[in-house]
Amino acid sequence: MSRKLRWVLIGAVLVLGAGIIVSQSINWPATKNIQGTLGGVQKAEKTQVDQIGDQDVALTDADLQKLLQNDAVQKIIENKEVLVAL
């Protein structure tokens, strides 16, 4: 066995031993009669509402909406040169 391999094995054994010693010295939680953090969580009461309907939406100034949705007006709005001239 070469010296390098021997030192690698010795290092691995030392790390493993240190891990065992540290894991044994930690105060792990009890395995019986333990409660998780979710024990006190209450279920949220969700509000059930109906879908939005036509009567829920109040449109004002329908003529302005039609004008803004017009293709010619949309082309004017998208053309930066025309907007600068205005």
VMD Tcl script that builds the backbone (N, CA, C; Angstrom):
set m [mol new atoms 258]
animate dup $m
set s [atomselect $m all]
$s set {name element resname resid chain x y z} {
  {N N MET 1 A 0.855 -1.166 0.000}
  {CA C MET 1 A 0.000 0.000 0.000}
  {C C MET 1 A 0.903 1.232 0.000}
  {N N SER 2 A 0.568 2.184 -0.858}
  {CA C SER 2 A 1.416 3.367 -0.950}
  {C C SER 2 A 1.142 4.304 0.224}
  {N N ARG 3 A 2.069 5.221 0.435}
  {CA C ARG 3 A 1.933 6.154 1.555}
  {C C ARG 3 A 0.747 7.085 1.359}
  {N N LYS 4 A 0.526 7.485 0.103}
  {CA C LYS 4 A -0.578 8.407 -0.170}
  {C C LYS 4 A -1.921 7.748 0.156}
  {N N LEU 5 A -2.104 6.523 -0.285}
  {CA C LEU 5 A -3.343 5.801 -0.014}
  {C C LEU 5 A -3.523 5.568 1.480}
  {N N ARG 6 A -2.442 5.270 2.168}
  {CA C ARG 6 A -2.505 5.055 3.613}
  {C C ARG 6 A -2.985 6.327 4.315}
  {N N TRP 7 A -2.472 7.496 3.931}
  {CA C TRP 7 A -2.879 8.750 4.573}
  {C C TRP 7 A -4.334 9.099 4.237}
  {N N VAL 8 A -4.759 8.785 3.031}
  {CA C VAL 8 A -6.166 9.016 2.661}
  {C C VAL 8 A -7.077 8.145 3.514}
  {N N LEU 9 A -6.726 6.883 3.700}
  {CA C LEU 9 A -7.535 5.993 4.531}
  {C C LEU 9 A -7.536 6.438 5.991}
  {N N ILE 10 A -6.384 6.854 6.497}
  {CA C ILE 10 A -6.309 7.336 7.880}
  {C C ILE 10 A -7.175 8.584 8.046}
  {N N GLY 11 A -7.124 9.489 7.060}
  {CA C GLY 11 A -7.955 10.695 7.110}
  {C C GLY 11 A -9.438 10.369 7.076}
  {N N ALA 12 A -9.825 9.408 6.237}
  {CA C ALA 12 A -11.228 9.011 6.148}
  {C C ALA 12 A -11.709 8.402 7.458}
  {N N VAL 13 A -10.883 7.584 8.076}
  {CA C VAL 13 A -11.248 6.976 9.358}
  {C C VAL 13 A -11.377 8.046 10.434}
  {N N LEU 14 A -10.475 9.020 10.431}
  {CA C LEU 14 A -10.554 10.098 11.427}
  {C C LEU 14 A -11.810 10.949 11.239}
  {N N VAL 15 A -12.143 11.259 9.986}
  {CA C VAL 15 A -13.355 12.036 9.721}
  {C C VAL 15 A -14.592 11.245 10.131}
  {N N LEU 16 A -14.618 9.961 9.826}
  {CA C LEU 16 A -15.737 9.116 10.215}
  {C C LEU 16 A -15.856 9.035 11.735}
  {N N GLY 17 A -14.743 8.884 12.408}
  {CA C GLY 17 A -14.765 8.834 13.872}
  {C C GLY 17 A -15.238 10.146 14.474}
  {N N ALA 18 A -14.768 11.262 13.924}
  {CA C ALA 18 A -15.214 12.564 14.426}
  {C C ALA 18 A -16.712 12.738 14.202}
  {N N GLY 19 A -17.214 12.271 13.062}
  {CA C GLY 19 A -18.652 12.358 12.789}
  {C C GLY 19 A -19.462 11.548 13.769}
  {N N ILE 20 A -18.987 10.373 14.104}
  {CA C ILE 20 A -19.696 9.530 15.077}
  {C C ILE 20 A -19.694 10.183 16.446}
  {N N ILE 21 A -18.565 10.730 16.860}
  {CA C ILE 21 A -18.483 11.374 18.177}
  {C C ILE 21 A -19.399 12.588 18.247}
  {N N VAL 22 A -19.407 13.398 17.204}
  {CA C VAL 22 A -20.259 14.591 17.201}
  {C C VAL 22 A -21.728 14.193 17.194}
  {N N SER 23 A -22.101 13.194 16.390}
  {CA C SER 23 A -23.507 12.801 16.333}
  {C C SER 23 A -23.992 12.212 17.655}
  {N N GLN 24 A -23.109 11.579 18.415}
  {CA C GLN 24 A -23.497 11.023 19.702}
  {C C GLN 24 A -23.594 12.097 20.780}
  {N N SER 25 A -22.884 13.193 20.616}
  {CA C SER 25 A -22.891 14.227 21.648}
  {C C SER 25 A -24.020 15.237 21.470}
  {N N ILE 26 A -24.704 15.218 20.314}
  {CA C ILE 26 A -25.807 16.143 20.078}
  {C C ILE 26 A -27.043 15.645 20.816}
  {N N ASN 27 A -27.787 16.550 21.419}
  {CA C ASN 27 A -29.037 16.196 22.093}
  {C C ASN 27 A -30.138 16.118 21.046}
  {N N TRP 28 A -30.380 14.911 20.557}
  {CA C TRP 28 A -31.412 14.710 19.554}
  {C C TRP 28 A -32.778 14.759 20.223}
  {N N PRO 29 A -33.838 15.158 19.487}
  {CA C PRO 29 A -35.174 15.189 20.088}
  {C C PRO 29 A -35.653 13.784 20.437}
  {N N ALA 30 A -36.554 13.720 21.373}
  {CA C ALA 30 A -37.091 12.432 21.808}
  {C C ALA 30 A -37.826 11.769 20.655}
  {N N THR 31 A -37.878 10.475 20.690}
  {CA C THR 31 A -38.553 9.739 19.619}
  {C C THR 31 A -39.996 9.397 19.971}
  {N N LYS 32 A -40.392 9.609 21.215}
  {CA C LYS 32 A -41.761 9.326 21.633}
  {C C LYS 32 A -42.390 10.598 22.172}
  {N N ASN 33 A -43.707 10.690 21.996}
  {CA C ASN 33 A -44.491 11.807 22.520}
  {C C ASN 33 A -43.961 13.163 22.049}
  {N N ILE 34 A -43.664 13.249 20.789}
  {CA C ILE 34 A -43.224 14.543 20.257}
  {C C ILE 34 A -44.325 15.105 19.381}
  {N N GLN 35 A -44.409 16.434 19.346}
  {CA C GLN 35 A -45.403 17.098 18.518}
  {C C GLN 35 A -44.671 17.922 17.481}
  {N N GLY 36 A -45.174 17.897 16.284}
  {CA C GLY 36 A -44.592 18.694 15.220}
  {C C GLY 36 A -45.035 20.140 15.324}
  {N N THR 37 A -44.436 20.982 14.532}
  {CA C THR 37 A -44.783 22.400 14.562}
  {C C THR 37 A -46.146 22.662 13.958}
  {N N LEU 38 A -46.705 21.713 13.225}
  {CA C LEU 38 A -48.010 21.917 12.607}
  {C C LEU 38 A -49.163 21.577 13.536}
  {N N GLY 39 A -48.891 21.194 14.757}
  {CA C GLY 39 A -49.954 20.800 15.663}
  {C C GLY 39 A -50.915 21.920 15.986}
  {N N GLY 40 A -50.449 23.150 16.075}
  {CA C GLY 40 A -51.314 24.256 16.455}
  {C C GLY 40 A -51.856 25.054 15.289}
  {N N VAL 41 A -51.654 24.598 14.084}
  {CA C VAL 41 A -52.108 25.334 12.915}
  {C C VAL 41 A -53.595 25.115 12.717}
  {N N GLN 42 A -54.309 26.214 12.475}
  {CA C GLN 42 A -55.739 26.115 12.229}
  {C C GLN 42 A -56.010 26.298 10.748}
  {N N LYS 43 A -57.012 25.616 10.267}
  {CA C LYS 43 A -57.370 25.717 8.867}
  {C C LYS 43 A -57.990 27.083 8.602}
  {N N ALA 44 A -57.567 27.718 7.546}
  {CA C ALA 44 A -58.083 29.038 7.195}
  {C C ALA 44 A -59.499 28.914 6.656}
  {N N GLU 45 A -60.326 29.857 7.042}
  {CA C GLU 45 A -61.679 29.893 6.518}
  {C C GLU 45 A -61.649 30.701 5.224}
  {N N LYS 46 A -61.938 30.032 4.131}
  {CA C LYS 46 A -61.878 30.689 2.832}
  {C C LYS 46 A -63.251 31.204 2.463}
  {N N THR 47 A -63.254 32.364 1.870}
  {CA C THR 47 A -64.505 32.974 1.448}
  {C C THR 47 A -64.900 32.427 0.090}
  {N N GLN 48 A -66.114 31.940 -0.007}
  {CA C GLN 48 A -66.626 31.434 -1.273}
  {C C GLN 48 A -67.499 32.522 -1.888}
  {N N VAL 49 A -67.108 33.010 -3.048}
  {CA C VAL 49 A -67.885 34.039 -3.732}
  {C C VAL 49 A -68.268 33.525 -5.110}
  {N N ASP 50 A -69.353 34.073 -5.617}
  {CA C ASP 50 A -69.804 33.692 -6.952}
  {C C ASP 50 A -68.905 34.331 -8.005}
  {N N GLN 51 A -68.973 33.797 -9.196}
  {CA C GLN 51 A -68.220 34.347 -10.312}
  {C C GLN 51 A -68.736 35.751 -10.624}
  {N N ILE 52 A -67.842 36.580 -11.149}
  {CA C ILE 52 A -68.230 37.935 -11.510}
  {C C ILE 52 A -69.172 37.874 -12.712}
  {N N GLY 53 A -70.182 38.705 -12.692}
  {CA C GLY 53 A -71.174 38.689 -13.754}
  {C C GLY 53 A -71.275 40.041 -14.435}
  {N N ASP 54 A -72.147 40.099 -15.437}
  {CA C ASP 54 A -72.327 41.345 -16.184}
  {C C ASP 54 A -72.838 42.480 -15.298}
  {N N GLN 55 A -73.670 42.151 -14.327}
  {CA C GLN 55 A -74.218 43.188 -13.462}
  {C C GLN 55 A -73.173 43.744 -12.490}
  {N N ASP 56 A -72.058 43.045 -12.299}
  {CA C ASP 56 A -71.007 43.502 -11.399}
  {C C ASP 56 A -70.081 44.532 -12.046}
  {N N VAL 57 A -70.094 44.586 -13.357}
  {CA C VAL 57 A -69.210 45.496 -14.080}
  {C C VAL 57 A -70.043 46.641 -14.623}
  {N N ALA 58 A -69.651 47.845 -14.249}
  {CA C ALA 58 A -70.376 49.030 -14.729}
  {C C ALA 58 A -69.477 49.787 -15.687}
  {N N LEU 59 A -69.838 49.779 -16.967}
  {CA C LEU 59 A -69.067 50.502 -17.963}
  {C C LEU 59 A -69.631 51.905 -18.110}
  {N N THR 60 A -68.751 52.871 -18.078}
  {CA C THR 60 A -69.159 54.252 -18.300}
  {C C THR 60 A -68.492 54.735 -19.575}
  {N N ASP 61 A -69.162 55.605 -20.267}
  {CA C ASP 61 A -68.645 56.214 -21.483}
  {C C ASP 61 A -68.274 55.146 -22.516}
  {N N ALA 62 A -69.279 54.413 -22.943}
  {CA C ALA 62 A -69.078 53.331 -23.905}
  {C C ALA 62 A -68.541 53.851 -25.236}
  {N N ASP 63 A -68.898 55.083 -25.601}
  {CA C ASP 63 A -68.408 55.643 -26.866}
  {C C ASP 63 A -66.892 55.797 -26.836}
  {N N LEU 64 A -66.348 56.221 -25.704}
  {CA C LEU 64 A -64.892 56.361 -25.580}
  {C C LEU 64 A -64.222 55.000 -25.689}
  {N N GLN 65 A -64.802 53.979 -25.093}
  {CA C GLN 65 A -64.230 52.633 -25.170}
  {C C GLN 65 A -64.219 52.124 -26.610}
  {N N LYS 66 A -65.301 52.373 -27.344}
  {CA C LYS 66 A -65.348 51.962 -28.743}
  {C C LYS 66 A -64.294 52.701 -29.557}
  {N N LEU 67 A -64.107 53.978 -29.271}
  {CA C LEU 67 A -63.115 54.771 -29.985}
  {C C LEU 67 A -61.701 54.246 -29.720}
  {N N LEU 68 A -61.396 53.935 -28.454}
  {CA C LEU 68 A -60.061 53.454 -28.110}
  {C C LEU 68 A -59.778 52.071 -28.699}
  {N N GLN 69 A -60.813 51.287 -28.938}
  {CA C GLN 69 A -60.627 49.957 -29.491}
  {C C GLN 69 A -60.668 49.938 -31.022}
  {N N ASN 70 A -60.859 51.083 -31.626}
  {CA C ASN 70 A -60.898 51.198 -33.074}
  {C C ASN 70 A -59.497 50.935 -33.633}
  {N N ASP 71 A -59.420 50.208 -34.750}
  {CA C ASP 71 A -58.119 49.869 -35.346}
  {C C ASP 71 A -57.346 51.101 -35.776}
  {N N ALA 72 A -58.033 52.082 -36.338}
  {CA C ALA 72 A -57.346 53.298 -36.798}
  {C C ALA 72 A -56.745 54.051 -35.620}
  {N N VAL 73 A -57.470 54.122 -34.526}
  {CA C VAL 73 A -56.963 54.819 -33.338}
  {C C VAL 73 A -55.787 54.048 -32.749}
  {N N GLN 74 A -55.846 52.734 -32.762}
  {CA C GLN 74 A -54.739 51.911 -32.253}
  {C C GLN 74 A -53.474 52.134 -33.073}
  {N N LYS 75 A -53.616 52.259 -34.401}
  {CA C LYS 75 A -52.453 52.523 -35.244}
  {C C LYS 75 A -51.858 53.889 -34.937}
  {N N ILE 76 A -52.708 54.877 -34.673}
  {CA C ILE 76 A -52.222 56.216 -34.318}
  {C C ILE 76 A -51.481 56.175 -32.991}
  {N N ILE 77 A -52.017 55.459 -32.036}
  {CA C ILE 77 A -51.394 55.372 -30.708}
  {C C ILE 77 A -50.053 54.669 -30.805}
  {N N GLU 78 A -49.951 53.648 -31.648}
  {CA C GLU 78 A -48.701 52.884 -31.762}
  {C C GLU 78 A -47.656 53.613 -32.586}
  {N N ASN 79 A -48.033 54.564 -33.401}
  {CA C ASN 79 A -47.091 55.316 -34.233}
  {C C ASN 79 A -46.490 56.453 -33.415}
  {N N LYS 80 A -45.228 56.374 -33.087}
  {CA C LYS 80 A -44.585 57.352 -32.228}
  {C C LYS 80 A -44.452 58.714 -32.919}
  {N N GLU 81 A -44.287 58.721 -34.220}
  {CA C GLU 81 A -44.159 59.991 -34.944}
  {C C GLU 81 A -45.444 60.809 -34.838}
  {N N VAL 82 A -46.578 60.155 -34.946}
  {CA C VAL 82 A -47.857 60.850 -34.846}
  {C C VAL 82 A -48.059 61.377 -33.429}
  {N N LEU 83 A -47.678 60.576 -32.431}
  {CA C LEU 83 A -47.831 61.018 -31.040}
  {C C LEU 83 A -46.941 62.232 -30.743}
  {N N VAL 84 A -45.743 62.255 -31.300}
  {CA C VAL 84 A -44.852 63.398 -31.091}
  {C C VAL 84 A -45.446 64.652 -31.744}
  {N N ALA 85 A -46.059 64.475 -32.911}
  {CA C ALA 85 A -46.656 65.615 -33.626}
  {C C ALA 85 A -47.873 66.168 -32.871}
  {N N LEU 86 A -48.558 65.313 -32.133}
  {CA C LEU 86 A -49.713 65.772 -31.365}
  {C C LEU 86 A -49.238 66.527 -30.153}
}
mol reanalyze $m
mol bondsrecalc $m
mol representation Tube
mol addrep $m
